[in-house]
């Protein structure tokens, strides 16, 4: 709609649409040409599996982008894996260099977790604390996923209150029936918190699925299928 101006124009100002984009252009994003600073924030995770004689230590170093601003973000920059065992040295070095290169490339690097989880050991996986792990590479993926959740790169899926109450109820029923039982997995010396008759959950990969009231329910993540 046209507006008629009846008074004398005393001043004007040009509104620039580029002002917002100029502000965004000052924000630093992760990219492969970003130089490594003198120091990085790091976290080290211990990884002990039935497949290795010695523990592996996974260190992930993070770069803080746009510090002390509203755009401050912590992003993974590099990864190192060390161990006394030299059995897997060659492929571990190759894996860490490739993952570090993907980290520095920028963009959405969370796809790495799914890719590592899909690697299966031809000799078979193993159970650890009641959770099935298909390979050593997949467990490295678990550590990267855990780290990404800590720094806020992957959103943490929280179970709703109704599901929490349901799981707690089912746990209590089993605890009352087998209060003093301590179950050890046949492939691990670590105790399992779930009943021995539990089946493998296809969602969280924990050996925690039981059948109650005609429903197959996971005591770990709450996934339920009735039948």
Backbone torsions as a table, in degrees:
resi	resn	phi	psi	omega
1	UNK	NA	131.9	-179.9
2	UNK	-76.3	141.5	178.1
3	UNK	-116.8	125.3	-179.8
4	UNK	-86.6	129.2	-180.0
5	UNK	-98.4	117.5	-177.4
6	UNK	-99.9	-12.2	-177.7
7	UNK	-109.7	163.4	-179.7
8	UNK	-72.3	137.9	179.6
9	UNK	-80.8	120.6	-177.8
10	UNK	-100.9	-15.5	-180.0
11	UNK	-173.6	164.0	179.9
12	UNK	-152.9	161.8	179.1
13	UNK	-142.8	134.2	179.5
14	UNK	-89.8	121.2	178.2
15	UNK	-85.4	119.5	-177.5
16	UNK	-96.9	124.0	176.9
17	UNK	-73.5	-16.0	-177.4
18	UNK	-78.8	-11.2	-175.6
19	UNK	-59.1	-42.4	-179.5
20	UNK	-67.9	-40.6	-179.8
21	UNK	-68.2	-32.7	177.3
22	UNK	-65.5	-37.1	178.0
23	UNK	-65.3	-40.0	179.2
24	UNK	-69.7	-27.9	-177.7
25	UNK	-67.8	-18.1	178.2
26	UNK	-82.2	-8.5	-179.9
27	UNK	-80.5	128.7	-179.4
28	UNK	-90.1	126.9	176.8
29	UNK	-110.3	158.4	179.5
30	UNK	-67.9	130.4	175.0
31	UNK	-152.3	163.3	-170.6
32	UNK	-68.8	-18.4	-179.3
33	UNK	-91.9	0.9	179.2
34	UNK	-70.2	124.5	-176.8
35	UNK	-74.3	146.7	178.3
36	UNK	-75.6	126.9	177.3
37	UNK	-72.6	172.2	-178.3
38	UNK	-64.0	-34.2	-178.8
39	UNK	-136.4	148.2	179.0
40	UNK	-132.0	156.3	174.7
41	UNK	-81.6	128.5	-176.8
42	UNK	-128.2	153.6	175.5
43	UNK	-133.8	135.6	-179.2
44	UNK	-116.0	133.4	-177.9
45	UNK	-120.7	135.7	178.0
46	UNK	-89.0	133.8	-178.3
47	UNK	-127.5	113.3	179.1
48	UNK	-123.6	122.9	-178.2
49	UNK	-128.7	163.0	176.2
50	UNK	-68.3	-12.5	-177.1
51	UNK	-85.5	-15.3	-176.6
52	UNK	-124.5	141.5	179.3
53	UNK	-70.8	-39.9	-179.1
54	UNK	-110.9	154.1	179.1
55	UNK	-70.6	152.5	173.3
56	UNK	-106.0	146.0	-180.0
57	UNK	-119.3	114.5	-176.3
58	UNK	-100.0	119.6	179.3
59	UNK	-112.9	125.6	177.5
60	UNK	-117.4	120.3	178.7
61	UNK	-99.3	135.9	-177.2
62	UNK	-112.4	147.7	174.4
63	UNK	-106.1	132.2	178.3
64	UNK	-93.4	115.0	179.5
65	UNK	-93.1	141.4	177.3
66	UNK	51.1	54.8	-178.0
67	UNK	-61.1	146.2	177.6
68	UNK	61.6	28.1	174.2
69	UNK	-130.1	172.0	178.8
70	UNK	-69.7	-13.7	-179.6
71	UNK	-100.6	15.5	-179.0
72	UNK	-63.3	129.5	178.9
73	UNK	-140.8	147.9	176.7
74	UNK	-110.7	120.6	-176.3
75	UNK	-126.9	142.0	178.7
76	UNK	-64.9	137.3	-175.8
77	UNK	-115.8	-36.0	-178.7
78	UNK	-158.5	160.3	-179.5
79	UNK	-138.0	141.2	177.0
80	UNK	-131.7	144.9	176.3
81	UNK	-129.8	122.4	-178.6
82	UNK	-123.2	151.0	178.5
83	UNK	-163.2	156.4	173.6
84	UNK	-69.0	-30.8	-178.7
85	UNK	-75.2	133.6	178.5
86	UNK	-101.0	7.3	-174.8
87	UNK	-60.9	-42.9	-175.7
88	UNK	-106.2	16.0	-171.1
89	UNK	-55.6	-46.4	-173.2
90	UNK	-62.7	-52.4	-177.2
91	UNK	-74.6	-25.8	177.5
92	UNK	-68.3	-41.8	176.8
93	UNK	-61.6	-43.8	178.7
94	UNK	-62.3	-43.7	-179.0
95	UNK	-62.9	-45.6	-177.8
96	UNK	-65.9	-35.6	178.7
97	UNK	-68.2	-38.9	178.8
98	UNK	-67.7	-45.0	179.6
99	UNK	-62.7	-42.2	178.8
100	UNK	-61.7	-39.3	178.3
101	UNK	-63.5	-39.0	178.1
102	UNK	-67.4	-40.8	176.7
103	UNK	-55.6	-47.2	-175.3
104	UNK	-72.9	-21.0	178.9
105	UNK	-64.5	-30.0	-179.7
106	UNK	87.0	-172.4	-177.9
107	UNK	79.2	-159.7	-179.5
108	UNK	-84.1	104.9	-177.8
109	UNK	-99.4	4.8	-177.2
110	UNK	-69.0	-16.5	178.9
111	UNK	-62.4	-21.8	179.9
112	UNK	-58.1	-37.2	-178.1
113	UNK	-60.3	-48.3	-179.4
114	UNK	-65.0	-38.8	180.0
115	UNK	-64.2	-42.4	179.8
116	UNK	-69.8	-35.7	178.7
117	UNK	-64.9	-23.6	-176.3
118	UNK	-87.4	3.4	179.1
119	UNK	-87.8	124.7	-178.4
120	UNK	-114.0	139.2	177.3
121	UNK	-80.7	126.2	-179.6
122	UNK	-62.2	-21.1	178.4
123	UNK	-83.4	-7.4	-178.3
124	UNK	104.8	154.8	179.6
125	UNK	-87.8	-156.8	-178.3
126	UNK	-154.4	159.7	176.7
127	UNK	-98.9	138.1	178.5
128	UNK	-139.1	114.7	-176.5
129	UNK	56.1	37.2	176.9
130	UNK	82.8	0.2	-179.5
131	UNK	-108.6	134.1	179.6
132	UNK	-82.2	129.3	177.5
133	UNK	-119.5	119.5	-174.2
134	UNK	-71.7	-21.1	-178.2
135	UNK	-168.1	168.2	175.3
136	UNK	-64.1	-38.1	178.4
137	UNK	-62.0	-40.5	179.4
138	UNK	-63.2	-36.0	179.0
139	UNK	-71.8	-31.5	172.1
140	UNK	-63.0	-37.4	174.8
141	UNK	-62.2	-37.4	177.0
142	UNK	-61.2	-40.7	-179.3
143	UNK	-66.9	-42.9	178.5
144	UNK	-63.2	-40.7	178.3
145	UNK	-62.5	-45.1	178.6
146	UNK	-59.5	-43.4	-179.4
147	UNK	-65.4	-41.6	179.8
148	UNK	-65.0	-32.4	176.2
149	UNK	-69.2	-37.7	-179.4
150	UNK	-64.3	-41.1	-177.2
151	UNK	-88.1	0.6	174.6
152	UNK	88.0	12.1	-179.5
153	UNK	-80.2	-29.4	175.2
154	UNK	-119.6	130.2	179.7
155	UNK	-70.8	138.4	178.8
156	UNK	-85.0	124.4	179.1
157	UNK	-83.0	114.5	-179.3
158	UNK	-98.7	138.6	177.8
159	UNK	-76.5	135.3	-179.1
160	UNK	-68.5	163.3	-174.8
161	UNK	-61.0	-36.7	-179.7
162	UNK	-64.3	-44.4	179.8
163	UNK	-66.7	-39.8	178.1
164	UNK	-59.3	-43.5	179.9
165	UNK	-65.3	-38.2	179.5
166	UNK	-65.6	-45.6	179.7
167	UNK	-63.2	-41.9	-179.4
168	UNK	-63.8	-36.6	178.2
169	UNK	-64.0	-45.2	-179.7
170	UNK	-67.2	-37.2	177.5
171	UNK	-62.3	-42.7	-178.4
172	UNK	-62.9	-39.0	-179.9
173	UNK	-60.9	-43.4	179.6
174	UNK	-72.8	-35.3	179.2
175	UNK	-65.5	-34.4	178.3
176	UNK	-69.9	-34.5	-179.0
177	UNK	-77.5	-36.1	-177.3
178	UNK	-133.1	66.4	-172.3
179	UNK	-66.6	-39.0	-174.1
180	UNK	-102.5	9.1	-178.4
181	UNK	-81.3	137.2	175.3
182	UNK	-127.9	111.8	-171.9
183	UNK	-95.8	131.3	176.8
184	UNK	-111.2	132.6	179.0
185	UNK	-68.3	143.6	-176.9
186	UNK	-65.9	-21.2	179.2
187	UNK	-105.5	7.9	-177.9
188	UNK	-150.6	148.3	178.1
189	UNK	-87.4	-1.7	-177.2
190	UNK	-87.3	142.0	-177.6
191	UNK	-71.2	146.8	177.4
192	UNK	-104.2	142.6	-179.2
193	UNK	-90.0	1.2	-177.2
194	UNK	-112.4	158.9	-178.3
195	UNK	-61.8	153.8	-177.2
196	UNK	-65.7	-26.5	-178.4
197	UNK	-84.8	3.9	-179.2
198	UNK	-63.0	147.0	177.2
199	UNK	-104.8	169.7	-177.7
200	UNK	-77.8	132.3	177.9
201	UNK	-87.9	128.1	-178.8
202	UNK	-75.1	-13.0	-178.1
203	UNK	-91.3	-53.1	-177.1
204	UNK	-104.6	-2.8	177.6
205	UNK	64.0	20.4	176.0
206	UNK	-95.0	145.4	177.7
207	UNK	-84.4	76.6	-169.9
208	UNK	-141.6	15.8	-177.9
209	UNK	-91.2	125.0	178.0
210	UNK	-125.3	163.6	178.2
211	UNK	-111.3	119.4	177.3
212	UNK	-138.4	133.8	178.9
213	UNK	55.6	34.3	177.6
214	UNK	80.5	4.5	-177.0
215	UNK	-117.9	133.6	173.1
216	UNK	-84.4	112.3	-173.2
217	UNK	-125.9	135.8	177.3
218	UNK	-88.2	125.3	179.3
219	UNK	-79.6	-5.0	179.8
220	UNK	-92.2	-53.9	-175.9
221	UNK	-111.8	-9.6	177.7
222	UNK	89.7	0.0	179.5
223	UNK	-61.8	132.9	-174.4
224	UNK	-136.3	137.1	176.2
225	UNK	-134.0	120.3	-178.0
226	UNK	-91.1	144.9	178.7
227	UNK	-179.6	NA	NA
